[in-house]
């Protein structure tokens, strides 16, 4: 069940490094990701405070890595941005949320990982699924540009120190995988 809260009222509940998951909309590139994937979310980003303004740090199709005000995204996608608390109840004591945010900020200006999305989506094809065994371990950082949920998983694993989806390579992590991870907990939906 969704809990709708205005951005103004939600401000005290917004923390650096929290996960922002965007619910799909009809007939868009992102909706194809959610439909082919395992859930209702089609895009992932991280929240970052800059001064007294919350920002959305993301790697988005058509744009690549960027940081935009969270207000601009809530205005554009009202009722479709779910806020998830990263590391709820501080269960992972060694997690560094500020390092994770710095990693996402450094992705500003990078290209979008269309090749990674294509590779991950191929594993959903019925015939390919029978013959292909994906490598599920994160042995190294992918040399290709990341896509949205891959960037979030890399930020939390490489910089933050916690793999949010163990036994699934960052390059195969989809927004739905992040939503189901115990490393994140749903808090509210922004309107």
Buried (B, 14 or more C-beta within 10 A) or exposed (E): EEEEBEBEEBEEEBBBBBBBBBBBEEEEBBBBBBEBBEBBBBBBBBBBBEEEEBBBBBBBBEEBBBBBBBBEBBEEBBEBBBBBBBBBEEEBEEBBBEBBBBBBBEBBEBBBBBBBBEBBBEEEEEEEEEEEEBEEEBEEEBEBBBBBBBBBBBBBBBBBBBBBBEEBBBBBBBBBBBBEBEBBBBBBBBB
